[in-house]
Structures are given as structure tokens and as C-alpha cells.
């Protein structure tokens, strides 16, 4: 996991904890507070899922580009070696 991913996950985690603490200390009935916590947790889960899906897409794209470049380079090397023979 790279530094940017770690920082992003840390920020999302801190925001979730901050939200939960804020809700817990708000002067409301327990039922209302539990409903808010559930709603916030669902929202955070959805955001994290979307972030994860986007990260996977980007990683796959970069991996594919790397593989293509590697294959092109190998092909060029073979072409150069054949020319030297």
C-alpha cells in the first residue's frame, strides 16, 4: 500500500471516528443517535467501497500499461538482436 492510499484511508477513518464521537455526545435520544450512527456507517462504507473500486481500476490500468510497455521493449530488444546476427 503506498503512502497516498495510507493517508487517504487514515483521513477517512479519522473522519468516521470524529463523526461517531460527535453523534455520541450530541444531546439526542438513544434511538435517534443509533439511527444516525447506522446511517453514517453505511455512508462511510459506501464511500470506502467506491474508493476501493476506483483504486482497483487505476491499478489495473497502470498494470496493463506496464505490461504493454514491457512487451514492446522485449520485442524491440529481440528485433535489435536479430539485426546484429
C-alpha positions in Angstrom: 0.0 0.0 0.0 1.5 3.3 -1.0 1.7 6.5 1.1 -1.2 8.2 -0.6 -3.5 5.3 0.0 -2.5 5.1 3.6 -3.1 8.8 4.1 -6.5 8.6 2.4 -7.6 5.7 4.5 -6.3 7.4 7.6 -8.3 10.6 6.8 -11.4 8.6 6.1 -11.0 6.6 9.3 -10.4 9.8 11.3 -13.5 11.4 9.8 -15.6 8.4 10.6 -14.4 8.3 14.2 -14.9 12.1 14.6 -18.4 11.8 13.2 -19.3 8.9 15.6 -17.9 10.8 18.6 -19.8 13.9 17.6 -23.0 12.0 17.3 -22.5 10.2 20.6 -22.0 13.4 22.5 -25.0 15.2 20.8 -28.0 15.7 23.2 -30.5 13.4 21.5 -32.4 10.3 22.3 -30.6 6.9 22.1 -32.8 5.7 19.3 -32.2 8.7 17.2 -28.4 8.6 17.9 -28.2 4.9 16.9 -30.1 5.6 13.7 -27.6 8.4 12.9 -24.6 6.2 13.7 -26.0 3.5 11.4 -26.6 6.0 8.6 -23.2 7.5 8.9 -21.6 4.0 9.0 -23.5 3.0 5.9 -22.4 6.2 4.1 -18.7 5.7 5.1 -18.9 2.0 4.0 -20.2 3.1 0.6 -17.6 5.8 0.2 -14.8 3.3 1.1 -16.2 0.8 -1.4 -16.3 3.4 -4.1 -12.7 4.5 -3.3 -11.6 0.9 -3.3 -13.2 0.2 -6.7 -11.6 3.3 -8.2 -8.2 2.4 -6.8 -8.5 -1.1 -8.3 -9.5 0.3 -11.7 -6.5 2.6 -11.7 -4.1 -0.1 -10.5 -5.4 -2.4 -13.3 -4.9 0.3 -15.8 -1.4 1.1 -14.7 -0.5 -2.6 -14.6 -1.9 -3.1 -18.1 0.2 -0.1 -19.4 3.3 -1.5 -17.7 2.7 -5.0 -19.3 2.3 -3.4 -22.7 5.4 -1.3 -22.4 7.4 -4.3 -21.2 6.2 -6.4 -24.1 7.1 -3.6 -26.6 10.6 -3.3 -25.0 11.2 -7.0 -25.2 10.0 -7.0 -28.9 12.4 -4.1 -29.7 15.3 -6.0 -28.0 14.6 -9.1 -30.0 14.5 -7.0 -33.2 17.8 -5.4 -32.4 19.4 -8.8 -31.5 18.1 -10.3 -34.8 19.6 -7.4 -36.7 23.0 -7.9 -35.0 23.1 -11.6 -36.1 
